[in-house]
Amino acid sequence: MIPAPFAYARPTTVEEALQAIADGGEDVKVLAGGQSLIPVMRLRLAAPGTVVDLGKVDGLRGVRDDGDAIVIGAMTTHSDVLADPLIAEHAPLIAEATGTVADRQVRHRGTFGGALVHADPAGDLPAVALALDAQFVIAGPSGRRTVPASEFFVDYLTTAVEEGELLVEVRVPKLTGQWGMRYEKFNRVAQAWSIVAVAAAVRREDGHIAEARIGLTNMGPTPLRARAVEEALAGAEATAEAVGAAAARAAEGTDPSSDLNAQADYRQHLVTVLTRRAVSTAAGL
Amino acid sequence: MTAVEERAEAAAPEVGKARRRKEDARLITGRTQWTDNLVLPGMLHLAVVRSPVAHARIASVDVTAAREAPNVVAVFTGADLAEEQGSLPCAWPVTPDMVNPGHPSVAVDRVNHVGEAVAVVVARSRVAAQDALELVDVDYEPLPVVLDMEAALADGAARVHDHIDSNRSFHFVFDAGEMGTGSATDQAFDDAEVVVSRRFVQQRLIPAFMEPRAVVVQPQGDNYTMWSSTQVPHILRLMLAMVTGTPEHKLRVIAPDVGGGFGGKLQVTPEEVLTFLVARRLGKPVKWAENRSESLMSAHHGRDQIQYIDIASDRQGNVKGLRCRILADMGAYLRLVTPGVPILGAFMFLGIYKFPAYRFECDGVFTNKTPTDAYRGAGRPEATFAVERIMDELAVELGMDPLELRRKNWINADEFPFTTAAGLEYDSGDYDAATREALQLIGYDELREEQRRRRESGDPVQLGIGFSTFTEMCGLAPSRVLGSLSYGAGGWEHAAIRMLPTGKVEVVTGASAHGQGHETAWSQLVADRLGVPFEDIEVLHGDTSVAPRGLDTYGSRSLVVGGVAVVNAAEKVVAKARRVAAHLLEASEEDLEFSGGSFGVRGTPGTGISIQEIALATFAAHNFPEGMEPSIDAEATFDPENFSFPHGTHICAMEVDTETGFVKIRKYACVDDVGTIVNPLIVEGQVHGGLAQGIAQALYEEAVYDEDGNLTTGTFVDYLVPSAADLPHFDTGNTVHAAPGNPIGAKGVGEAGCIASTPAVVNAALDAVRHLGVTDIRMPLTPERVWRPIHQGGDGGDRAPAGSNAYGGAQTETTTGVSTEASALGGDR
């Protein structure tokens, strides 16, 4: 299908991009890898007046080491994320979840920042960013600001990025201690979105779980932290029983939708099973 | 010894060779002529305004703004075309009193399903046509929506068509007792020691061919050429003449390379007629090409039956009777063979079993949904599912092994030909041999042992094994039989062979390939019969001017009907060439032997003349037999006396995660008997593709409508077609019992995998969880549908009719090209 007509800008720097966004007025959309935007434009679900294509803004690509964090450029593609040694070393959860995104073709074009700022509740990376306490660096006409993941995802397809602003990079704090991670994705066919998924990062200490961070995919309009499970796991023995008891609380505070793939009560059941499995694997059980 | 003879001795027969398909390079790379990449000078583009509502009276259609849009040439509504559009044809009146409400190509005053054409926009570019769609303003006055078949038949139900009395199109009955093909069914049930009754749901599917449909029509004087992505150029030409009143000899239909159909392009579509009418009216070439959303919503769907099945047997498991009451969803209209699909299935519900009594009843029911029609298997998957599922249910009731029950009742190898209570004469086969081989392929004993271990240990992942010992009827075909079923056409097929002066061969076939590999298989057949190299043969098809006679490709008929016509034509060529050879060799025809493409005088080595040399001699015609016309070309038309009956045993081993309901095929093995195999690679490819589609029905695919009649599964986000990544390795094998009804010995393979696999998969899943109290699970076996019966009872029930929240919640209503409030989302999403 053919998108409705639109104006097109292709800046080469963040400054130019912000200018193009400002020039585009209210009805502007930013194009990153286009793996969500292009289809909805083709279906005419979205008909922006102006599309600002970030494809030539080279400064937004790549991953760098910044001391206590790694910094991932918003335009870094999924396939670059998968191949990146810093991510492999400091945030393997990101690589694992990215490996489950759609198919090879999509991963080659789709971007890390694009997936996050699109904030699809069924997308895989938001829950991971939430679990890893990522920081989102947003550029705007009046400079840059940093928003923690806990405040970044506002609602269905809605983030803290305001009109006229642009997500430029994501800072992922390096973790210290003995961390294990697991992204447990549940879908019906290989290239499909998550019905439910669980991102778990678990730090073990002396046979106990010292700390667990758990992000939930598609259990509400935004990604969620499974706080009740995290609290139950903090200091718990690293045993199947303890993990199972904690994971049983994974649905607390969730508000999943009912659709073709799953009704809400089934999603709330699934999340307990997937949380148990994710935490068990992350904890090395 | 001459060079010709040496080559002949070295050459192994082509039939049986796993040749790679000669057409694949251009098909796979896309470097070929499809309909949508055809560009004609001055060509206009047509786009269709489609109804976003399932049932409504059209109060008004305002096209003013669309007409004034840039580069728009014309806009036509139903009222504009009402006088000339006629009704789309239904060629299969299955009962004398079948009610056909008529099927306008573009709605005039009522819309009856979401996606129905309401107006067409014609513009100088596809983009301009697409943009102008949103400017057409249609005022719909909603009518009650009829979606549920059982409710649709109730007294006082709202009607889809208010000009007919009810939502019932027909009531078809086949009673073996009355027909004299079996004993009285009610008596059999009255006398039975055991009766098992079940209600099965065959969900609605979407054919989802790879290439969306496209049409181009070019007027030239009073002639018209139509290119269409169709399976049936010959049927389309005839029907187009009948619908539009343009004489048949003024019409040429071309199906260029076509990217799949699966029955979905066995149709005369509204869009074909509309494109034709607009081209005729404007006198300009016009193209229509659909997008995927249009395709999923408006191209015909398949299956959609509710099946009430009763089986009777004695305590020892000897089956006594089968009774089927079927509700078949026609959708909103009757298309080309819509009512015929369930009736084709009527004769296959007995499967491979010796039921003495049989009664089949079917109601065709109208609903406010896209019309149904042929989809890979067309009636036979539905029938096979019912019998293979009910056999398992009976086995459970009797406490018998499902395979033992099947063995006890199936037709034995020494009983062929066998006439069933449905009146069909099964031709040949050996069900036991295929089953034994399949059991070996899958490693049956080890799997049963593992199943026992998992059950005893209460493993969260349970294992089940499911069978489908199936047969089907192929080669749709015997014209007299089709006539007796009131089908509107015959089933013969035509072929011609043209011997070119250089000795190359053109094979013209009426079968219209759309991915099956005809060009390769037909070349193999002809290479053997004429003794010419495979590479010297070109197969021509899909153009009514090039291949003037034919009945096209569907129902696994191409090889077993069309291939036989090719072989018969080749035999006629050889017969003619023999006469020329005798003349040139100055010998009598009786003294000639033909082998390896060369005629020689028996007992006189070195005297040979090849058929390719004879082709040149025929072209020159300088020295030709007295009284013989200078041609060795030939044609043949083949009409078989009976269907052919491939069969096979399919076994699925399924893992069921009882905690999540996720099912995963662990192993899949099948042994099919498709008769003589012309090309093993093509046969295996057909089996693999068929398995993928049959498994997809069991596990993934379902066309779901919401309560307003919107197609929720309007994109591939929600209509799940599996990829290779989602399917297991297939262990395939063959037994070969040549079909006695044709000289090739082939039985047909195009639908086997699709027909056989679905019940094997469902039976396997049930076998894994029956001990947990599960008795049925509705298809497709989504994880939720498997999980619920295990933990809450029931059969999994209906799915929530909302689309996935992924992808911005893409749904039908907003993908019609019609601007609605819901689609006016602007840049926010």
HADDOCK unambig.tbl for C-alpha pairs under 7 A between the chains (distance, minus, plus):
assign (segid A and resid 1 and name CA) (segid B and resid 291 and name CA) 5.43 0.50 0.50
assign (segid A and resid 2 and name CA) (segid B and resid 127 and name CA) 6.62 0.50 0.50
assign (segid A and resid 4 and name CA) (segid B and resid 131 and name CA) 6.61 0.50 0.50
assign (segid A and resid 27 and name CA) (segid B and resid 827 and name CA) 5.90 0.50 0.50
assign (segid A and resid 28 and name CA) (segid B and resid 827 and name CA) 6.78 0.50 0.50
assign (segid A and resid 29 and name CA) (segid B and resid 827 and name CA) 6.56 0.50 0.50
assign (segid A and resid 36 and name CA) (segid B and resid 807 and name CA) 6.42 0.50 0.50
assign (segid A and resid 43 and name CA) (segid B and resid 815 and name CA) 5.46 0.50 0.50
assign (segid A and resid 45 and name CA) (segid B and resid 814 and name CA) 6.65 0.50 0.50
assign (segid A and resid 45 and name CA) (segid B and resid 823 and name CA) 5.76 0.50 0.50
assign (segid A and resid 45 and name CA) (segid B and resid 825 and name CA) 5.99 0.50 0.50
assign (segid A and resid 46 and name CA) (segid B and resid 825 and name CA) 5.96 0.50 0.50
assign (segid A and resid 46 and name CA) (segid B and resid 826 and name CA) 5.00 0.50 0.50
assign (segid A and resid 46 and name CA) (segid B and resid 827 and name CA) 5.06 0.50 0.50
assign (segid A and resid 46 and name CA) (segid B and resid 829 and name CA) 5.86 0.50 0.50
assign (segid A and resid 47 and name CA) (segid B and resid 826 and name CA) 4.98 0.50 0.50
assign (segid A and resid 47 and name CA) (segid B and resid 827 and name CA) 5.54 0.50 0.50
assign (segid A and resid 48 and name CA) (segid B and resid 826 and name CA) 6.09 0.50 0.50
assign (segid A and resid 48 and name CA) (segid B and resid 827 and name CA) 4.61 0.50 0.50
assign (segid A and resid 120 and name CA) (segid B and resid 806 and name CA) 6.22 0.50 0.50
assign (segid A and resid 121 and name CA) (segid B and resid 806 and name CA) 6.98 0.50 0.50
assign (segid A and resid 122 and name CA) (segid B and resid 806 and name CA) 5.49 0.50 0.50
assign (segid A and resid 189 and name CA) (segid B and resid 722 and name CA) 6.34 0.50 0.50
assign (segid A and resid 189 and name CA) (segid B and resid 726 and name CA) 5.87 0.50 0.50
assign (segid A and resid 190 and name CA) (segid B and resid 725 and name CA) 6.31 0.50 0.50
assign (segid A and resid 190 and name CA) (segid B and resid 726 and name CA) 6.18 0.50 0.50
assign (segid A and resid 193 and name CA) (segid B and resid 806 and name CA) 6.72 0.50 0.50
assign (segid A and resid 258 and name CA) (segid B and resid 800 and name CA) 6.27 0.50 0.50
assign (segid A and resid 259 and name CA) (segid B and resid 800 and name CA) 4.98 0.50 0.50
assign (segid A and resid 259 and name CA) (segid B and resid 801 and name CA) 6.20 0.50 0.50
assign (segid A and resid 259 and name CA) (segid B and resid 802 and name CA) 4.55 0.50 0.50
assign (segid A and resid 259 and name CA) (segid B and resid 803 and name CA) 5.57 0.50 0.50
assign (segid A and resid 259 and name CA) (segid B and resid 804 and name CA) 5.74 0.50 0.50
assign (segid A and resid 260 and name CA) (segid B and resid 799 and name CA) 5.45 0.50 0.50
assign (segid A and resid 260 and name CA) (segid B and resid 800 and name CA) 5.03 0.50 0.50
assign (segid A and resid 260 and name CA) (segid B and resid 801 and name CA) 5.74 0.50 0.50
assign (segid A and resid 260 and name CA) (segid B and resid 802 and name CA) 5.76 0.50 0.50
assign (segid A and resid 260 and name CA) (segid B and resid 803 and name CA) 5.77 0.50 0.50
assign (segid A and resid 260 and name CA) (segid B and resid 804 and name CA) 6.43 0.50 0.50
assign (segid A and resid 262 and name CA) (segid B and resid 784 and name CA) 6.02 0.50 0.50
assign (segid A and resid 263 and name CA) (segid B and resid 800 and name CA) 6.43 0.50 0.50
assign (segid A and resid 266 and name CA) (segid B and resid 784 and name CA) 6.74 0.50 0.50
assign (segid A and resid 270 and name CA) (segid B and resid 660 and name CA) 6.24 0.50 0.50
